[in-house]
């Protein structure tokens, strides 16, 4: 077991970077090293993250490979397209976790189509619980890894919702519909007029409608791995007035017996520490997973429509981003997967 692990966090002034810092400060085996930012370089950490009082004396350094050097772990919480050049300059023996999208997609053409730039290559994918068609889990690809692509938050919710049904053949892969309610922190900390409180409070509005959301090819990649076949996905996210959280409702055509459909999810998640299939009749709520590295799942069969309905709640900044990074780091470093991560949310 590694001792005295040091971790640097790039892009640490944003929401995702701040959440990584919060989790690492509670990790018994990790010491927070250099923290970097771009426009906030030179500012004190406490000015951007007043909740991180343990880092009150720290200052953000500029984001350079030199500043990140000398650490055992580097977490990149950078805008899409910015991680590749930095990661390429870091030594091969450093564990690098990319919270951006740069290294998630296997298909270079899909990257170009949705992101409009050159593909930086694919890394082992950091969703340990993702079940594949052959019954194996994605965590096996993370053991001893030194590069990890942390999943997108929406992707995590939809993948955990439906992968067990696809892997078990309970649902068909050709007519999947996902509708998500999302908190605006998933869009980052940069000022955007449509994310102002005056625009969001008291309102719910769809965005990236009609198959244009950048998470679509990543979701398809995961669900195809679970199904062992291509999938067809309609994906519609909706912005709702909660600062953090995702509630994903995902439906697909039932192919098996309605009475036994739930067993696929029971089997898939029985031993997963961070994914909980709720008791029948209890439905996920984002309030229950606030601040926790936990996904709450429920499954029902709509027999009139001939469809399975799977609902998942996650905190987009914890299980959806920073928690996934720490969980994957634990696996890669040979630590207990649950080390430093809470399964209990904050309520009310």
TALIN-V830772 format. One record per pair of residues at least 12 apart in sequence whose C-alpha atoms are under 7 Angstrom apart, sorted by sequence separation. I is the first residue (numbers start at 1). GAP is how many residues later the second one is. D is the distance in whole Angstrom. If there is no record, write none. Layout:
i = <I;I>
gap = <GAP;GAP>
d = <D;D>
//
This chain:
i = <284;298;299;45;284;298;44;45;284;297;298;44;45;83;283;297;43;44;106;296;297;42;43;83;103;105;124;295;296;42;84;102;103;104;124;278;295;296;41;42;83;103;104;274;275;276;277;278;295;40;41;80;103;274;275;276;277;278;294;41;65;73;74;75;76;77;79;80;81;104;274;275;276;277;72;73;74;75;76;77;78;80;126;7;12;37;72;73;74;75;76;77;124;125;126;211;292;5;6;7;8;12;13;36;37;38;65;123;124;125;126;127;211;291;4;5;6;7;8;9;10;11;12;35;36;37;38;65;123;124;125;126;289;290;293;294;3;4;5;6;7;8;9;10;11;35;36;37;123;125;289;292;293;4;6;8;9;10;11;13;36;209;284;286;291;292;284;285;286;284;286;22;130;207;293;18;206;207;131;206;130;131;205;206;34;133;204;205;13;132;204;205;84;131;204;203;204;262;203;202;247;200;201;246;200;245;258;104;103;104;293;293;294;96;97;98;99;292;293;95;96;97;98;99;292;94;95;96;97;98;254;292;10;93;97;253;254;292;92;173;253;254;291;182;184;252;253;289;290;291;176;177;178;179;180;181;182;183;251;252;289;290;173;174;175;176;177;178;179;180;181;182;183;251;252;288;173;174;175;176;177;178;179;180;181;182;183;185;251;288;167;173;181;183;184;185;250;251;288;8;17;155;159;163;166;167;183;184;249;250;287;16;166;183;249;250;183;249;8;152;155;159;163;182;183;248;249;7;155;159;182;248;6;7;8;9;10;11;12;181;182;247;248;6;7;8;9;10;11;180;181;247;5;6;7;8;9;10;11;180;181;246;247;10;180;246;179;180;245;246;274;178;179;245;246;178;179;244;245;178;244;177;178;177;176;177;176;175;175;172;171;172;171;172;171;172;170;171;170;170;161;158;157;170;133;158;132;133;132;133;131;133;168;165;114;164;165;164;164;110;105;186;161;162;161;161;161;157;157;157;153;156;153;152;153;152;15;151;150;15;14;15;150;14;150;142;145;143;144;142;143;144;142;127;126;126;99;97;19;19;16;20;19;16;16;27;28;27;26;2;1;1>
gap = <12;12;12;13;13;13;14;14;14;14;14;15;15;15;15;15;16;16;16;16;16;17;17;17;17;17;17;17;17;18;18;18;18;18;18;18;18;18;19;19;19;19;19;19;19;19;19;19;19;20;20;20;20;20;20;20;20;20;20;21;21;21;21;21;21;21;21;21;21;21;21;21;21;21;22;22;22;22;22;22;22;22;22;23;23;23;23;23;23;23;23;23;23;23;23;23;23;24;24;24;24;24;24;24;24;24;24;24;24;24;24;24;24;24;25;25;25;25;25;25;25;25;25;25;25;25;25;25;25;25;25;25;25;25;25;25;26;26;26;26;26;26;26;26;26;26;26;26;26;26;26;26;26;27;27;27;27;27;27;27;27;27;27;27;27;27;28;28;28;29;29;30;30;30;30;31;31;31;32;32;33;33;33;33;34;34;34;34;35;35;35;35;36;36;36;37;37;37;38;39;39;40;40;40;41;41;43;45;46;47;48;49;49;50;50;50;50;50;50;51;51;51;51;51;51;52;52;52;52;52;52;52;53;53;53;53;53;53;54;54;54;54;54;55;55;55;55;55;55;55;56;56;56;56;56;56;56;56;56;56;56;56;57;57;57;57;57;57;57;57;57;57;57;57;57;57;58;58;58;58;58;58;58;58;58;58;58;58;58;58;59;59;59;59;59;59;59;59;59;60;60;60;60;60;60;60;60;60;60;60;60;61;61;61;61;61;62;62;63;63;63;63;63;63;63;63;63;64;64;64;64;64;65;65;65;65;65;65;65;65;65;65;65;66;66;66;66;66;66;66;66;66;67;67;67;67;67;67;67;67;67;67;67;68;68;68;69;69;69;69;69;70;70;70;70;71;71;71;71;72;72;73;73;74;75;75;76;77;78;80;81;81;82;82;83;83;84;84;85;86;89;90;91;91;92;92;93;93;94;94;95;95;96;99;100;100;100;101;104;107;113;130;136;148;149;150;151;155;156;157;163;164;167;168;168;169;170;170;171;173;174;174;174;175;175;186;187;188;188;189;189;189;190;197;198;202;222;228;298;299;301;302;303;305;306;312;312;313;314;331;333;334>
d = <6;6;6;6;6;5;6;6;7;6;7;4;6;7;6;5;6;6;5;6;7;6;6;7;6;6;6;7;5;5;6;6;6;6;6;7;6;7;5;6;6;4;6;6;6;6;6;6;5;7;5;5;5;5;5;5;5;6;6;5;6;6;6;6;6;7;6;6;6;6;6;6;6;6;5;5;5;5;5;5;6;6;6;7;6;6;6;6;6;6;6;6;7;6;6;7;7;6;6;6;6;6;6;5;6;6;6;6;5;5;5;6;6;6;6;5;5;5;5;7;6;6;6;5;4;5;6;6;6;6;6;6;6;5;5;6;6;6;6;6;5;5;5;5;5;6;5;6;6;7;6;6;4;7;6;6;6;6;7;7;5;6;7;5;6;7;6;6;6;6;7;7;7;6;5;7;6;6;6;4;7;7;5;6;7;5;7;5;6;6;6;7;6;7;5;7;7;6;7;7;6;7;5;7;6;6;6;5;6;7;6;6;5;6;6;6;7;5;6;4;5;5;5;5;5;6;6;6;6;6;6;6;6;6;7;6;5;5;7;7;4;6;5;7;7;5;6;7;5;6;6;6;6;6;6;6;6;6;6;5;5;5;7;5;6;5;5;5;5;5;5;5;6;5;7;5;5;5;6;6;6;6;6;6;6;6;6;6;5;7;5;6;6;5;6;6;6;6;7;6;5;6;6;6;6;5;5;7;7;5;7;6;5;4;6;6;5;5;6;7;7;6;5;6;6;6;7;6;5;6;5;5;5;6;6;6;6;7;7;6;7;6;6;5;4;5;5;5;5;7;5;5;6;6;6;6;6;6;5;6;6;6;7;7;4;5;6;6;6;6;6;7;5;4;6;6;6;6;5;4;6;6;7;5;6;7;5;6;7;6;6;5;5;7;5;6;6;5;5;5;7;6;6;6;6;7;5;5;4;5;6;5;6;6;6;6;7;5;6;7;6;6;7;7;5;6;6;6;7;7;5;6;4;7;6;7;7;7;7;6;7;6;6;6;6;7;5;6;4;6;5;6;5;7;7;6;7;6;6;7;6;5;6;7;6;7;6;4;6;7;6;6>
//
